[in-house]
């Protein structure tokens, strides 16, 4: 599928939820993408095609909506999936990283044995906003000795300039709301 056509379909499907999770925030709801099997499949196809070019050993999925896209991509590429979770959700030894959100502060963690030294990793999340979440996930991977091969998103909120937080990592998004 042509990327312009997919972007247009995503733009039409993703709905705005005003004042969620707090007043002043306009939340981009991707559940509408999940409800439409053809659009969800095309979204996964585009993310998989992009991720495959990076010769990654693993895909990192960021809690929680990132799991919805990262897990199928990892399966399609036949590589491992690393869940990066919010604090207190993983049962084994973890490495932790705190970060700022558009509307607060949070902490992510990863199992200490999830990524091996030198492994190439692609991070996938549903949305790039301020960049704090992806920066924290990348820091966790690098803290375990992994190498970030790229970061992919369904949605990017370009007006929040999250790419500035990502630094030199290659960044890919299917639809950008400026």
C-alpha positions in Angstrom: 0.0 0.0 0.0 1.2 3.5 -0.8 2.3 5.4 2.3 0.3 8.5 1.4 -2.9 6.4 1.2 -2.1 4.7 4.5 -1.4 8.1 6.1 -4.7 9.4 4.9 -6.6 6.4 6.2 -4.9 6.6 9.6 -5.6 10.4 9.8 -9.3 9.7 9.1 -9.5 6.8 11.6 -7.7 8.2 14.6 -10.0 10.2 16.8 -9.3 13.1 19.1 -10.4 12.8 22.7 -10.3 16.3 24.3 -9.2 16.7 27.9 -7.9 13.2 28.4 -6.1 12.1 30.5 -6.3 15.6 32.0 -7.6 19.0 30.9 -5.8 20.6 28.0 -4.5 17.3 26.5 -6.0 16.2 23.2 -5.5 12.4 23.2 -5.0 10.6 19.9 -7.1 7.4 20.2 -5.7 4.6 18.0 -8.4 2.0 19.1 -10.3 2.9 16.0 -7.3 1.6 13.9 -7.5 -1.7 15.8 -11.2 -2.0 15.1 -10.7 -1.9 11.4 -8.9 -5.2 10.4 -7.7 -4.0 7.0 -6.3 -0.7 8.4 -4.6 -2.5 11.3 -3.1 -5.1 9.0 -1.8 -2.3 6.6 -0.4 -0.5 9.6 1.4 -3.6 10.7 2.7 -4.2 7.2 4.2 -0.7 7.0 5.8 -1.0 10.4 7.2 -4.5 9.6 8.6 -3.3 6.2 10.3 -0.4 8.0 11.7 -2.5 10.9 12.9 -5.3 8.6 15.4 -2.9 7.0 17.2 -2.4 10.3 18.3 -6.0 10.7 17.2 -6.0 14.4 17.7 -8.9 16.7 14.7 -7.8 18.8 11.8 -5.5 18.9 11.1 -3.5 22.0 7.4 -2.7 22.6 6.6 0.1 25.0 3.8 -0.3 27.6 1.0 -0.5 26.8 -0.3 0.4 23.4 3.1 -0.1 21.8 2.7 -3.9 22.6 -0.3 -4.0 20.2 2.0 -3.1 17.3 5.4 -4.4 18.4 4.3 -8.0 19.1 2.9 -8.7 15.7 5.9 -7.0 14.0 8.3 -9.2 16.1 6.3 -12.3 15.2 6.3 -11.4 11.5 10.1 -10.9 11.6 10.6 -14.0 13.7 12.6 -12.2 16.3 12.3 -11.7 20.0 9.9 -9.2 21.7 11.1 -7.2 24.7 8.4 -5.7 26.8 9.3 -2.3 28.4 6.8 -1.9 31.1 5.7 0.7 33.6 7.1 0.4 37.1 6.1 -2.6 39.1 4.8 -4.8 36.2 7.8 -7.0 35.6 8.5 -10.0 37.9 12.2 -10.5 37.4 15.3 -8.3 38.1 14.9 -5.0 36.3 16.7 -1.9 35.1 14.6 1.3 35.6 14.5 4.8 33.9 12.3 7.7 34.8 11.1 10.3 32.2 8.8 13.3 31.7 5.5 12.9 30.0 3.4 15.6 28.3 1.3 15.5 31.5 3.5 14.2 34.3 6.4 11.8 35.2 6.6 8.1 34.9 9.1 5.2 35.2 9.8 2.4 32.8 11.6 -0.9 33.4 13.0 -3.8 31.5 14.2 -7.3 32.6 18.0 -7.2 33.0 18.4 -10.3 30.7 16.1 -9.0 27.9 18.9 -7.6 25.6 22.4 -8.9 25.2 25.5 -6.8 24.5 25.6 -5.6 20.9 22.1 -6.7 19.9 20.4 -4.4 17.5 16.9 -3.3 18.7 14.0 -1.5 17.0 11.7 0.3 19.4 8.0 0.5 18.5 5.3 2.5 20.2 1.9 3.8 19.2 2.7 7.5 19.6 5.6 9.9 19.7 4.7 13.0 21.7 7.4 14.8 23.8 10.0 11.9 23.2 10.4 11.2 26.9 9.0 7.6 26.7 11.2 6.6 23.7 14.3 8.3 25.3 13.7 6.2 28.5 13.2 3.0 26.5 16.3 3.6 24.5 18.3 4.4 27.6 17.2 1.0 29.1 18.2 -0.9 26.0 21.6 0.9 25.9 22.0 0.3 29.6 21.9 -3.4 28.9 24.4 -3.1 26.1 22.0 -3.0 23.2 22.1 -0.8 20.1 19.1 1.2 19.0 18.6 0.6 15.3 15.5 2.9 15.0 12.3 3.9 16.6 8.9 3.5 14.9 5.5 5.0 15.6 2.1 4.9 14.3 1.4 8.5 15.2 3.7 11.5 15.7 2.6 14.7 17.4 5.1 16.9 15.5 4.1 20.1 17.3 5.6 18.6 20.5 9.0 18.1 18.8 9.6 14.7 20.3 12.3 14.0 17.7 14.5 16.5 19.4 14.6 14.1 22.5 15.4 11.1 20.3 18.7 12.6 19.1 20.5 10.7 16.4 18.2 7.7 16.4 16.4 7.1 13.1 12.7 7.9 13.7 9.8 6.7 11.6 6.1 7.5 11.9 3.1 6.6 9.7 1.1 9.8 10.4 2.3 13.1 11.7 -0.1 15.6 13.3 1.6 19.0 13.2 
